Amino acid sequence: MANLSQVAQGERTARMALSMIVEPDDAVTGRLLGEVGAVEVLRLAERDDGVPGLGTVDARVWRTQFERPDAQTHSQRIVEAQRMGIGVLIPGDQDWPSALDDLGDRRPYVLWTRGASSFLARPLREFVTITGARAATSYGEHVAGELASDLANAERVVVAGGAYGIEGAAHRAALASGGDTIAVMANGVDRPYPMGHRELLERVADLGLMVSEVPPGAVPTRHRFLARARLMAALSAATVVVEAGVRSGSMAVARRAHELGRAVGAVPGPVSSATSVGPHQLLRDRIASLVADPADLASLVAPGHKAPASGPRADYEVDHSRPRTSEPSRKL
């Protein structure tokens, strides 16, 4: 095995090297980072003795991740990233978003950035994630744009993933309103993806921030998209889903946000639309609060917002808080 520890001149370069070797969202590596630090993690990877907290077989499996290109390759990639002006944040840095620490052993090893990394130092309550279907309808893109504009005008940061459809609409609206926006990528920040959004993402990097936990040059994979969901959820005080299929990655963002105790909102849509199934399920499962107008959005992001009580909803519920009127009811 290459002498990986030679790459590490300290905690920062060791974490940079780790992000080039180990896939994101690895709980074992995350636990070891918290216990012994990145430099020692690289040394453990090179040795044949025990790994804290792992049996012999598990230690052997964990070490297989490090059987990658030699240390010199990683050193060159670190130098090249620095030459390109790509920023690096690690826990303890002034701009490191402390909200990501809520992920525990699954927090990112490092964040690679292009743009205004100082955005990340702002209070959690100022961040809202907007996500949804790539194959969005014109209705969904319109709603996403309106929500993002409202957030920008309220001086909140719009977080999205740079994808086609809902997320692209959110980024565009935030920029058009003169607001701040962050694109969380599942690939290197030097390789805007999807390619059709290259111009949009370059504008985000110029006026806002592109951020990723995978190194420059990295391409998106299914695992990296799934891992990114936890970052989009943890970065924001609230997540709003605007159109999504039931198996959409946006649903993973919403569920992770709910698990982290963040607020979740869902925009309802036509019952005949496949892209309404996801938001409606979130509402039915009481994971999300309904977001149908600016007042709902303001309530969702307000301090002290309480999520709906979890658990299955009864088929029929009566709201006794509403006053009765003499008008006859109408069936829908």
Sequence and secondary structure as in RCSB ss.txt:
>XXXX:A:sequence
MANLSQVAQGERTARMALSMIVEPDDAVTGRLLGEVGAVEVLRLAERDDGVPGLGTVDARVWRTQFERPDAQTHS
QRIVEAQRMGIGVLIPGDQDWPSALDDLGDRRPYVLWTRGASSFLARPLREFVTITGARAATSYGEHVAGELASD
LANAERVVVAGGAYGIEGAAHRAALASGGDTIAVMANGVDRPYPMGHRELLERVADLGLMVSEVPPGAVPTRHRF
LARARLMAALSAATVVVEAGVRSGSMAVARRAHELGRAVGAVPGPVSSATSVGPHQLLRDRIASLVADPADLASL
VAPGHKAPASGPRADYEVDHSRPRTSEPSRKL
>XXXX:A:secstr
   GGGT SSHHHHHHHHHHHS SS HHHHHHHHHH HHHHHHHHH SS  TT  HHHHHHHHGGG SS HHHHH
HHHHHHHHTT EEE TTSTT  GGGGGGGGGS S EEEEE GGGGGS GGGEEEEEE SS  HHHHHHHHHHHHH
HHHTT EEEE   TTHHHHHHHHHHHTT EEEEEESS TTS SSGGGHHHHHHHHHHSEEEESS TT    HHHH
HHHHHHHHHH SEEEEES  TT HHHHHHHHHHHTT EEEEE   TT GGGHHHHHHHHTTSSEE  SHHHHHHH
HSTT      S   S    TTS   SS     
